[in-house]
Each structure stands twice: as structure tokens, then as C-alpha cells.
């Protein structure tokens, strides 16, 4: 079986090499003709024709990749297709091509890297316990959905902090984490779904993202795309649903009371970003480019990589992290707490019979 697989792989590589050789011949045909005719001038090269050939070859390559992608998907299980679709999102694979820079937090140890690969393809992790402390059977999907242990808030806070840091790098002012909202008037006419609690807070606020003096409020949510409530939904619908829920809860209050703008920052545990978060990061990338003079493609890749690594660390901790003790273990622990530790009675408390 292994020999057969090697033969198939070799034939595919040979076919790819033949295609690349044909593309190289088509692109360099005019140069070869000049060399054969011993013409030392390149004025005879028709650049418009060369550009047309390059574009046609690029389109053919993209079409061949789509056909190969479809063939791979046809041989996968529904869960495998879901994992491949999640891994193909913009920014989800940026951690694989990043340099392991420790000062930026891009370095992973051997176990973290292997677990990250297994999470990416939904492979089983042998080190995981069979049952969670909540009593349910454990798995990658359950570990990334279970709230016991406080790991969802770690992921949430990681995204909140890195986005606030990026806003400061972009030159935004008055960047605050968890700012309180102004209290609503008693006779307000807001919709019933709007959060009008007096102690309501959002995750980030900053001035200068969209306007010089405009204050923008952001609220972060990290959801697992394979949890029971999301597993049968298309990925785009997951983003739309969570963004709509955040907007219904806070947008009207921010506009009427704070006179500012609201942006819901939605991410999935696979590294995908919602449309609003993508637009926010693009805006920050453009502001950083204007400030530092760097190339936009490098800056946006840097932003996606930083966000991805911040999220990944929270995910890796949740997979093998401690989630507390079971109910029976807690009852035994409480019995120990009730033991009187004063084993030697004091002299003044001794009462003779």
C-alpha cells in the first residue's frame, strides 16, 4: 500500500513539474527567440503580449488548484471538510509561516506545536483525559466549548488586549480596556433587546479609528464553530449571527448615549475573523502604514499573526488545562476543611470532668 501511494505521489509530482516547465517555456519564449537570433537588444520584446501570457497561465494555475481542492474535498468526511474549510479562512494559517520570534510570542514548544496541528485537523490528542471535570465525555470540541475552568475568558481577554495594543500602535488616543457606558435616561426609547444596565461595560474604546474625535467602542466574542449550536451552520452565518446579537445589545445605546460607533469583534477558535473584525484590522493596518511608511501587505500579515498567536495560546491551555475537581473530590476536600487543626488543646480551655 505504501509503495502504491509513493507511485501515485511521484506521478503527481511529475505532472506538476511538466506543467511548470510548460509555463516557463511560454513565459520565456520571446527571450529564447532573441537569444537564438543573436539579437542583443530587448526592444523587440512585446510586454503587453508577455503580460497576457502570464495572466492566462495564472488563471490556469488557479483553476487547476480549485480542481485539486475539489478532488480532496470529495474524499473527505463531513467533519474533515469542515476542518479544511475552517483552516482555509483568512489568517487562520498565519501561525504556520511565522518566524519563531520569542519577543513577539511566536515560539511554541514541541508539545504545543503538535497539539496545534492536531487541533487544526481535529485529530485526537492522547494526553487529553477521557472525561471532563464537568462529567461530560472529553474531546477537542468539548474542551473548546466547556466553560469550566475559566478558559473561554482567557481567550476573550487575549483578543481584547492585542486589539487594544494594535490601536495604540496605529496612533489611536484614549484607548481604554473595559470602559463603562454612560447611564441611559429613564424615558429612553431604545429597543427591548438593548442592554440598559447601569453598570454595563464594553471591552475596548478608542478615539481616532474612523474619525479624529469619534469614539469607537468594541466588544469581543470568541466562539467555537464546532460546538453543538454552530456545527451545522455555514461559517458566514455564524459570524452574521454573533455580530447581529452584539449589535442588538449595544449599538443603539452607543449611538444614542455615547454618540459614538460600535464594532463587534467576532472570532472563531479556528482563527477565522468576522467581517467587522476584518475591516477593523484593515483600518488599523492602513493607519500603521501611514504612520510608519511600511508596506500594507506586511502590516496586515503582522496583525493577523499577532491575533492568531494570542488566540492559539488560550486554546492550547484549554486543551490540557486543569478544569477543577469532580463533586466527590470536592466533598472529600470539604471534609478535610471541617477538621479541627488544633490537635493539642490549650491549657486554659481544658475543663476537668
Buried (B, 14 or more C-beta within 10 A) or exposed (E): EEEEEEEEEEEEEEEEEEBEEEBEEBEEEBEEEBEEEEEEEEEEEEEEEBEEBEEEBEEEEEEEEEEEEEEEEEEEEEEBBBBBBBBEBEBBBBBEEBEEEEEEBBBBEEEBBBBBEBBBEBEEBEEBEEEBBBEEEBBBBBBBBBEEBEBBEBBBBBBBBBBBEBBEBBBBEEBBBEBEBEEBEEEBEBEEEBBBEEEBBBBBBBBBBBEEEEBBBBBBBBBBBBBEEBBEEEBEEBBBBBBEBBBBBBBBBBBBBBEBBBBBBBBBBBBBBBEBBBEBBBBBBBBBBEEEEEEEEEBBBBBBBBBBBBBBBBBBBBBBEEBEEBEEEEEEEEEEEEEEEEEEEEEEEEEEE
